[in-house]
Amino acid sequence: MTHSFVHLSSFVPVVKILNIVGARPNFIKVAPLHRAFLTYPAIQSKIVHTGQHADSRMSDVFFKQLALPQPDYSLGPGPASPCTQTQQTARILVEFEAVLMAEQPDWVVVVGDVTSTLACGLAAAQGGIRVAHVEAGLRSGDRRMPEEMNRILTDTLSDLLFVTESAGLDNLRREGIPDEKVWFVGNVMIDSLVRYRPQANELDTVGRLSLIPGEYILVTTHRPANVDHEAGLVNMVQIVEAASAHKMVVFPVHPRTQANLVRFGLMSRLMAIPTVRVLEPQGYLEFLNLMEHAAVVITDSGGVQEETTFLQVPCLTVRASTERPVTVDLGTNQLLADLNPATVRYHIGEILAGRIKAAAIPPLWDGRAAGRIADILLNERTPVCSRQGFRPA
């Protein structure tokens, strides 16, 4: 059922929203939400930075490029030494509880599936504050992934669940989440892509790096299964070697990946490949430009699977499963579950030979998801609309 949303900003009391950011993907998703919320005088929108990514290369640059204001609250960086996910969750729970007590918001909006998502959602729910989960319902079926547990638990405690693809609706219904809590709104990550794509192309990172559009392969990897253990990281280096036999490989290295390449003595092996360009972590605009003009993208990132589908760039995902099946069923993504470098090399060859799967952009990935969410949260304050869920025609 499709709703006609009513703007109520002239006669409803202020709705106070706290938006949670902490890791790289959060900034990309919260930027359009915060911007949409600010269009309503009846919404007071604030940003809380949990400090989950303390590295400025993974945090500060995104505030600048996405025109996000400095956070209203910064919980501060985590401990200088590496800590476990449990320790990080505990720190955020304690520090965010103080923010909740000071602000008493109507809603806490959490996005994605990182540690900050679960920790802030849990703190809010325990304090009797309503939680809205943006990018709800995604499931890989692999509970060994920390992100999978974060997704399941956050959906369980949320009051409103905003879904990006139809598989999310099926998953939530199967798990017993009431339909009236669930809204199919589209993908806020695509909102940012649509808005900033012209700026990314104007920046022309591809040209500044003396790359030729369509003549390089972009690689990104950061998942624990691929980079936290020597066997997994050796496999990823072999995948890079296999890809470099076809074309130049451009590899922006995530700080986590870089630390483990050094730890396991693999950085020198990677740097010795003549057709591999190892880069520092890129800003959002730089990476978007590199992604759009790549011949192929090899990744283990969830968001990159979505962005390449929208950009219609072939994507090979080196993971055993994906929580974003629409990128495979409808988009440009191919899941390479066996993680075999020879398989990756074969599929690259097929793509470069022009044997590319037919693909389309999923429903409601139109750059307007954040506006739909703002309308719903504002209307939620009053009994104006029935909550049957937004469905594509």
Sequence and secondary structure as in RCSB ss.txt:
>XXXX:A:sequence
MTHSFVHLSSFVPVVKILNIVGARPNFIKVAPLHRAFLTYPAIQSKIVHTGQHADSRMSDVFFKQLALPQPDYSL
GPGPASPCTQTQQTARILVEFEAVLMAEQPDWVVVVGDVTSTLACGLAAAQGGIRVAHVEAGLRSGDRRMPEEMN
RILTDTLSDLLFVTESAGLDNLRREGIPDEKVWFVGNVMIDSLVRYRPQANELDTVGRLSLIPGEYILVTTHRPA
NVDHEAGLVNMVQIVEAASAHKMVVFPVHPRTQANLVRFGLMSRLMAIPTVRVLEPQGYLEFLNLMEHAAVVITD
SGGVQEETTFLQVPCLTVRASTERPVTVDLGTNQLLADLNPATVRYHIGEILAGRIKAAAIPPLWDGRAAGRIAD
ILLNERTPVCSRQGFRPA
>XXXX:A:secstr
        TTTS  EEEEEEE SHHHHHHHHHHHHHHHT TTEEEEEEE  S   GGGTHHHHHHTT    SEE 
    SS   HHHHHHHHHHHHHHHHHHH  SEEEEETTSHHHHHHHHHHHHTT EEEEEEET   S TTSHHHHH
HHHHHHH SEEEESSHHHHHHHHHTT  GGGEEE   HHHHHHHHHHHHHHHHTHHHHTT  TTSEEEEE   HH
HHSSHHHHHHHHHHHHHHHTTSEEEEE  HHHHHHHHHTT HHHHHT TTEEEE    HHHHHHHHHT SEEEE 
 HHHHHHHHHHT  EEE SS  S THHHHTSSEEE TT  HHHHHHHHHHHHTT        TT SS HHHHHHH
HHHHTTTTTS        
